[in-house]
């Protein structure tokens, strides 16, 4: 995976990014659900955590959803969902428990296409678990509440501290770019009809603006 790397991320930049990291995580209490969706991304930890939650008996059916993006094409050449499924199978999830949705190119499609796939399989959940990378919880929740409002949504991600996550990905600049980009989407997508509104605390918004000024901009949506 490549990004616009820097050799050094300043401590104040890391602190401000940490505010955004904390905001993105909803810290829902994970409960048994009728189905789960593992949202495709560059982070294979999503599939690993989904497998862990399946083995814990929290849901009977698991959808992996996602095609490719510029961030994941080299890492997962056959598509995010395909690679996530293979990883979950290697961790003991039985093939009959996994549904594959390999076409989605954005979060709205992840939710809508997975909903349709579950329905075609005769599964109409009342409570749904969304499993994502840690800093995507809030945006995935806001998107699901817009696209699939009749289902109760619980969000979960691999439990990791910010510094540990930075180390696990190996590209601090890219991760902070993504934190900033996801926050932009949280703020701007409701007006476009893609998500529900979410309040953004003043200190989080200030951190967002200052990180943009510092050049963490590669994942911003441009118009």
N, C-alpha and C positions, 0 to 999 in steps of 0.2 A: 504494500500500500504506500502510495506516495502522497505527499502534501508539500506545501510551501514551508519547509522546515526552517526553524531557527535553532542555533546551537544552545541558546540560553533563553528560558522564559523567566522573567523577573518575578520576584516574590510577591510584589504588589499585584502584578497581572494574575498570578496564580490565586491570590486571595480573592480578587474580584471574580475570577472564573468560578471559584468555589461557591460564591454566593449564587451564581446562576445554576450551578450543579445542584445545590440544595433546593432551589426553587423548582427545578424540573422534576424532582422526585416527590411523589405523592404520599408515599409510606402507607398505602392501604394495608389493612389487615387481610392477609390471604385466607380465603375460605373455600370450601368445596364449590366447584362450579360445574355447569353442564357441559362445557367445552372450553377449550383454550385456543388462542391464536398466537403463534410465535411470529413476530413481525421481522421480516428480513432486513438485514443491514450488513455492515462490515464486521459485526461483532458476533463471532461464533459462540460466545458465552450465552447468548440468548437460547440457542439450541440446547446447550448443556444444562442451563437452569430449567428449561422446559422439561427436559428428561428427568431431572431431579424431582420436580413437582409432580410429574406423572407417576413416578415410582412411589411418591408419598400418598398417592390415591386421591389427588385433588380434582381430577377430571378424567373422564373416560375417553374423550376424543380430542385430538390435537391437530390443528391446521398449521402448516408452515406456509407462509405467504411471501412472495417476492420474486421478481425477475432479476434485473441487473440495474446498476447505476454506474456513473463514472467512478465512484469510490469503490465499488465491489467487483467490477468486471474482471480485473486481473486476479483478484483473490478467489472469486467464485465463478469461474468461467462458464459453468453449466447452470448458473442461476442461484440466487440466495436460498430459495426454498429447497432446491434439490440438495445442496450441500448441507443445509440445516437438517433435513430429513436423514441423510446418511450419518451425520454425527449423532443424532438421537438414537438411531438404530444401533450404532456401535456402543451406546450407553445402556442398551437393554430395553428400549421402548419397542413393543411389538409392531410389526408393519401394519397390522390391521387397525391400530389405534391412530394412525397418522393419515391425514388427508393433505394432498399436495396442491397448492395454488401457485403456479409458476409465472403468472402473467403480470401481477401488479407492479406498477411503476411509481406509486406514491401511497401515502398512508390511507387516503380515502379509498383507493382501490383495494388496498390490503383488507380493509374492513368490509367493503361492499362485496368483493369477489369471494371472500371467506364466508360471509353470510349466505351467499347464494350456494356455495359448495356444501356447506353444512345442511342447508335446506334440502338440496338434492339428495343428500344422504339420509334424509328423514330426521335430522337433528335440528330442533328449534329451541335454542337455549333461552332460559329466563335469566340466568346469571352467567356472565362470560368473563374469563380471565384473559387479559391482554399481557403478553410477555414481550418486553422490549429491552433495548439497551438502556442503561440507567437514566440517561438524560433525555430520553424520549417519552417517559411516562406521561408527563402532563399533556404533551401534544397528542399522543395516541388517545388519551382519555377524551380530550376535547373533540377530536375527530370522530371517535366512536359515538359520543353523545349526540353529535350532529347527524351522522350517517345512519346510526342504528339506535334511535332514541328509546325504543321500547324494551331494550335489554338492560339489565343491571350490569355495570362495568366495574371490574376490579383490575387494577394495574399492578404488575410485579416486574421486578428486574433483579438480576444477579446482585446480591448484597456486596457492595464494594465501596470503600472510601475513595475519595477523589484522587488522592495521590497514587493509590494502588491501581486505579483504573488508568491513569496516565501512563504508569509504568507498563501495564499489561498491553496497551495499544502500541507504545513505542514511538509515538509521534505527538508530542504535546501540542504543537501548533495546530495540527489537524483537529485534535479533540476540542481545543478551545474554539477554533473556527466553527465546529459543529454545535457546540453549546450556544454560541452567539446566533448561528443560523436557525437553530430550533426555537430560540426565544423570539426572533423576528417573526417566525411563522405563527407562534402562539399569539402574538400581538396583532398580526395583520390578516391572518386567514379568516377570522370571524366575519370581517367586512366583505370578504369574497364568497361567503357562504360555505366555507370548508370546515368550520369548527365552531364550537360554542365559545363565548367570551370567557376569559380568565383574568382575574385581577393580578396586576404585576406590582409588587411593592416598590416604593421609590428607590431604595438602595439597590435593588436588582436592576431596575431600569437605568440607574446611573452607571452601574458596572457595565451594562450592555453598551451604552454610548461610549464609555471610555475605552472599552476593548476594541470597538470599531475604530476609534481614533488611533489606537495603537497598531492597527493593521490586521486585526483578526476578522477578515472579510470574505474569505474564499468560499464560504457556504451561504452567503447572503443571496436572497432572491433579488434579482435586478429587474427593473421594469423599464 
